[in-house]
Amino acid sequence: MKAIFLKEISVFFASITGYAIMGVFLLVNAVYLWLFPGDNILSFGFADMQRFFVDAPYLFLLLIPALTMRSLAEEHSLGTLELILTKPVRTMEVVFAKFCAGQVLVFLSLLPTLGYLVALVQLSSVESLDWAGIFTSYVGLFLLASVYLAAGIFASALTSNQMVALLLGLGFGVLLTEGIPQLVGLGFLEGNAYYILQLGLSYHYESISRGVIDSRDIVYFISLTALFLLAAKTWIQKRNWS
């Protein structure tokens, strides 16, 4: 598992993929947070990170499928996955190693954004910042990105075509983030709106971003992540058995 994890990390940074994803994430967030006309921190006059935590999930929704699309699809197309599985390594270890490598890249993408926080401290009094909300929002953003990673890896396990894996990963993310809340608008489901909303990522991300870490939100994110990883493992085994 360690060898697969290190290989994935090296692949990310041996090509432009890892740098491009990190660069786009940081650049777009910086533009929206500091430079976007009429709605940036400097013109708004109030120092907080709210805009970042609103925009970042949508960037991850677009960028993470691009990160994960090759994780298993490329292994399928090259025939190397079968070779890996002939070694003394479990299928779940392969899936989890690729997932952990993706988490490292997500963490490295979020780390420089602490620079935004340092700038905000310089622009305002430390007491004016909602530190609890900022901390839990970072936790929620990392957990949200972990779900996108797991969903993208599952999408990559379904096909040997990387573009198909990209579209499937994006589709899973859109469904969980935006699709489920739209079900509330269906007339026959209106009476169950509260319960339906709890099935979506947005509900739990917004909940955890309020400054209090609720165990129900943590369990939701971890369970959904584990479900996608387990589905990827099961599908790989099914393909190898058939």
Backbone torsions as a table, in degrees:
resi	resn	phi	psi	omega
1	MET	NA	-41.6	-179.9
2	LYS	-61.2	-40.7	-179.2
3	ALA	-64.3	-40.3	178.9
4	ILE	-67.0	-42.1	178.2
5	PHE	-59.6	-48.4	-179.4
6	LEU	-66.1	-34.7	178.1
7	LYS	-64.4	-43.6	179.5
8	GLU	-62.3	-42.5	178.4
9	ILE	-61.3	-44.2	-178.8
10	SER	-65.4	-36.9	178.6
11	VAL	-64.8	-41.0	178.9
12	PHE	-56.8	-42.8	-172.3
13	PHE	-100.8	-3.1	174.0
14	ALA	-84.4	-18.9	177.5
15	SER	-116.3	-179.2	-177.7
16	ILE	-80.6	-11.8	-172.6
17	THR	-56.3	-55.4	-177.7
18	GLY	-60.4	-45.6	-179.4
19	TYR	-65.6	-38.8	-179.0
20	ALA	-64.9	-44.1	-179.6
21	ILE	-63.6	-46.2	178.5
22	MET	-63.5	-43.0	-177.4
23	GLY	-64.6	-45.7	179.6
24	VAL	-63.6	-43.4	-179.9
25	PHE	-59.1	-47.7	-177.3
26	LEU	-70.8	-41.3	-177.3
27	LEU	-66.0	-48.3	-178.2
28	VAL	-64.9	-42.0	178.1
29	ASN	-63.2	-40.7	180.0
30	ALA	-64.0	-41.4	180.0
31	VAL	-63.5	-47.2	-178.4
32	TYR	-68.1	-35.4	-175.5
33	LEU	-77.4	-37.3	-171.2
34	TRP	-114.3	-26.1	-169.7
35	LEU	-119.9	-19.3	-174.1
36	PHE	-60.0	126.7	-172.9
37	PRO	-57.9	130.9	171.1
38	GLY	80.3	-14.7	-175.1
39	ASP	-136.1	26.2	179.0
40	ASN	-101.6	169.4	-175.8
41	ILE	-60.9	-41.3	-174.8
42	LEU	-66.6	-37.1	-179.4
43	SER	-88.7	-27.8	-179.1
44	PHE	-71.7	-31.9	175.3
45	GLY	81.4	10.3	179.2
46	PHE	-131.7	120.5	-173.9
47	ALA	-86.5	105.6	171.0
48	ASP	-153.5	172.5	-176.6
49	MET	-102.8	12.0	-173.0
50	GLN	-57.9	-42.5	-178.0
51	ARG	-61.1	-40.2	179.1
52	PHE	-61.3	-46.0	-176.1
53	PHE	-74.4	-14.1	173.2
54	VAL	-84.0	-41.5	-175.0
55	ASP	-82.7	-36.5	-173.4
56	ALA	-56.5	-42.1	179.2
57	PRO	-58.4	-36.4	-179.6
58	TYR	-71.5	-33.2	175.1
59	LEU	-67.7	-43.3	176.4
60	PHE	-62.3	-37.9	179.1
61	LEU	-58.2	-36.6	-179.7
62	LEU	-84.9	-38.0	-171.3
63	LEU	-85.7	-35.1	-175.5
64	ILE	-65.8	-40.4	174.5
65	PRO	-58.4	-31.9	176.3
66	ALA	-68.5	-29.4	178.5
67	LEU	-75.5	-40.1	-172.5
68	THR	-91.2	-12.0	-171.3
69	MET	-59.9	-29.3	-178.0
70	ARG	-92.4	-11.1	-168.9
71	SER	-54.5	-48.3	178.9
72	LEU	-116.4	-27.5	179.3
73	ALA	-61.2	-42.2	178.7
74	GLU	-65.4	-39.6	177.7
75	GLU	-61.8	-39.6	178.2
76	HIS	-64.4	-48.1	-174.8
77	SER	-66.3	-33.5	-179.7
78	LEU	-87.5	-13.1	-178.8
79	GLY	77.8	14.2	-177.6
80	THR	-84.5	-19.5	-179.2
81	LEU	-64.8	-43.0	178.6
82	GLU	-61.9	-36.7	178.6
83	LEU	-65.6	-42.2	178.9
84	ILE	-61.2	-41.6	-175.2
85	LEU	-74.5	-10.8	173.7
86	THR	-79.6	-13.2	178.4
87	LYS	-84.6	165.2	-178.8
88	PRO	-72.9	68.0	178.7
89	VAL	-141.8	137.5	-179.7
90	ARG	-79.5	153.6	178.8
91	THR	-58.1	-42.8	-178.8
92	MET	-64.3	-31.6	178.6
93	GLU	-67.0	-37.6	177.2
94	VAL	-63.6	-48.8	-179.5
95	VAL	-61.7	-45.6	-176.1
96	PHE	-68.9	-34.9	178.0
97	ALA	-63.2	-41.5	178.5
98	LYS	-67.9	-37.4	177.1
99	PHE	-64.0	-45.6	-179.8
100	CYS	-63.7	-37.4	177.5
101	ALA	-63.4	-39.9	176.3
102	GLY	-64.0	-38.2	178.2
103	GLN	-62.9	-36.9	177.8
104	VAL	-61.2	-43.6	-179.4
105	LEU	-66.4	-38.4	176.4
106	VAL	-62.7	-45.2	179.2
107	PHE	-60.6	-43.2	179.8
108	LEU	-67.6	-27.3	176.3
109	SER	-73.4	-35.3	-179.2
110	LEU	-79.3	-29.4	-174.7
111	LEU	-56.7	-47.1	179.8
112	PRO	-64.5	-20.7	-179.7
113	THR	-68.9	-12.7	173.1
114	LEU	-63.1	-20.6	174.9
115	GLY	-63.5	-33.5	175.2
116	TYR	-61.5	-39.1	-178.4
117	LEU	-66.9	-40.6	177.2
118	VAL	-61.2	-42.1	179.2
119	ALA	-64.2	-38.5	178.4
120	LEU	-64.8	-37.8	178.0
121	VAL	-62.2	-37.7	179.5
122	GLN	-70.1	-29.4	-177.5
123	LEU	-86.3	-15.6	-175.8
124	SER	-142.2	173.2	174.1
125	SER	-76.2	144.3	-178.3
126	VAL	-58.1	-35.0	-176.9
127	GLU	-66.4	-22.5	-176.0
128	SER	-79.8	-11.9	-178.6
129	LEU	-86.8	141.7	177.8
130	ASP	-86.5	84.9	-174.5
131	TRP	-64.3	-38.4	179.2
132	ALA	-64.0	-43.9	179.0
133	GLY	-64.9	-38.9	179.0
134	ILE	-64.8	-46.1	-179.2
135	PHE	-61.8	-50.1	-177.5
136	THR	-68.5	-29.1	176.6
137	SER	-66.8	-38.8	175.4
138	TYR	-63.9	-42.4	177.5
139	VAL	-60.6	-47.7	179.8
140	GLY	-62.1	-39.5	-179.9
141	LEU	-65.9	-40.0	178.4
142	PHE	-66.8	-41.6	178.4
143	LEU	-66.4	-38.9	176.7
144	LEU	-62.0	-45.8	178.7
145	ALA	-62.6	-33.5	178.5
146	SER	-64.6	-38.1	176.3
147	VAL	-64.8	-44.6	177.8
148	TYR	-60.3	-39.6	178.0
149	LEU	-61.5	-49.6	-178.8
150	ALA	-62.4	-41.6	178.5
151	ALA	-64.5	-39.3	178.9
152	GLY	-67.3	-37.4	177.7
153	ILE	-66.9	-40.7	175.8
154	PHE	-61.7	-43.7	178.1
155	ALA	-60.1	-39.6	179.9
156	SER	-69.1	-27.6	177.9
157	ALA	-73.4	-22.1	-174.6
158	LEU	-78.1	-18.9	-171.4
159	THR	-147.2	159.6	173.9
160	SER	-98.4	-0.1	179.7
161	ASN	-98.8	119.8	-174.8
162	GLN	-67.7	-34.3	179.2
163	MET	-68.8	-37.4	175.8
164	VAL	-64.6	-41.8	178.1
165	ALA	-61.5	-39.4	177.8
166	LEU	-60.9	-47.5	-178.0
167	LEU	-68.1	-38.3	178.4
168	LEU	-66.3	-44.1	178.4
169	GLY	-61.1	-41.9	177.3
170	LEU	-64.9	-40.8	179.8
171	GLY	-63.2	-43.0	177.4
172	PHE	-60.4	-44.3	-179.0
173	GLY	-63.6	-44.7	179.6
174	VAL	-64.0	-41.6	179.5
175	LEU	-60.4	-45.8	-177.2
176	LEU	-72.9	-32.6	-176.0
177	THR	-87.6	-46.4	-173.8
178	GLU	-112.9	-30.1	-174.5
179	GLY	-69.5	-47.4	-176.9
180	ILE	-60.9	-45.5	177.7
181	PRO	-59.5	-27.5	-179.4
182	GLN	-70.1	-20.1	179.2
183	LEU	-64.5	-23.7	-179.4
184	VAL	-61.2	-29.5	-178.7
185	GLY	-72.6	-12.5	177.7
186	LEU	-74.0	127.9	-172.3
187	GLY	-53.1	-43.7	-174.5
188	PHE	-75.7	-6.0	179.7
189	LEU	-109.3	-3.0	-174.6
190	GLU	-58.0	-34.4	-179.1
191	GLY	-68.9	-17.0	179.8
192	ASN	-111.1	24.3	-174.8
193	ALA	-55.5	-44.0	-177.1
194	TYR	-59.8	-43.6	-177.3
195	TYR	-73.8	-35.2	178.6
196	ILE	-66.4	-43.1	179.8
197	LEU	-59.5	-33.3	-179.4
198	GLN	-69.2	-13.7	177.1
199	LEU	-81.0	-15.7	-175.6
200	GLY	-91.6	155.0	179.0
201	LEU	-65.6	-38.6	-174.7
202	SER	-59.7	-41.7	-178.2
203	TYR	-58.3	-47.4	-175.6
204	HIS	-76.9	-32.0	176.5
205	TYR	-66.8	-45.2	178.2
206	GLU	-65.0	-36.0	179.5
207	SER	-63.9	-46.3	-176.5
208	ILE	-74.3	-19.2	-179.6
209	SER	-81.1	-4.0	-177.5
210	ARG	-81.2	-4.4	176.5
211	GLY	109.4	-2.6	179.1
212	VAL	-127.2	125.5	179.3
213	ILE	-87.0	110.8	179.8
214	ASP	-94.0	131.9	-178.5
215	SER	-59.5	-29.9	179.4
216	ARG	-64.9	-36.6	177.4
217	ASP	-68.6	-42.2	179.2
218	ILE	-62.4	-45.6	179.8
219	VAL	-61.6	-39.4	179.2
220	TYR	-60.7	-52.1	-178.0
221	PHE	-62.3	-45.9	-178.5
222	ILE	-65.4	-41.1	-179.2
223	SER	-65.3	-43.3	-179.4
224	LEU	-66.7	-40.3	176.7
225	THR	-61.6	-47.7	-179.9
226	ALA	-62.3	-37.5	-179.7
227	LEU	-62.4	-44.7	179.4
228	PHE	-66.7	-40.9	179.3
229	LEU	-65.6	-41.3	177.6
230	LEU	-64.8	-39.0	178.2
231	ALA	-64.0	-40.2	177.4
232	ALA	-62.6	-45.2	178.7
233	LYS	-61.1	-44.4	-179.0
234	THR	-64.4	-41.3	-178.7
235	TRP	-67.0	-40.5	177.9
236	ILE	-60.9	-44.6	179.1
237	GLN	-64.0	-38.6	178.6
238	LYS	-62.7	-42.4	179.1
239	ARG	-64.7	-37.7	-178.7
240	ASN	-74.4	-27.5	179.5
241	TRP	-77.8	-31.4	-175.3
242	SER	-78.5	NA	NA
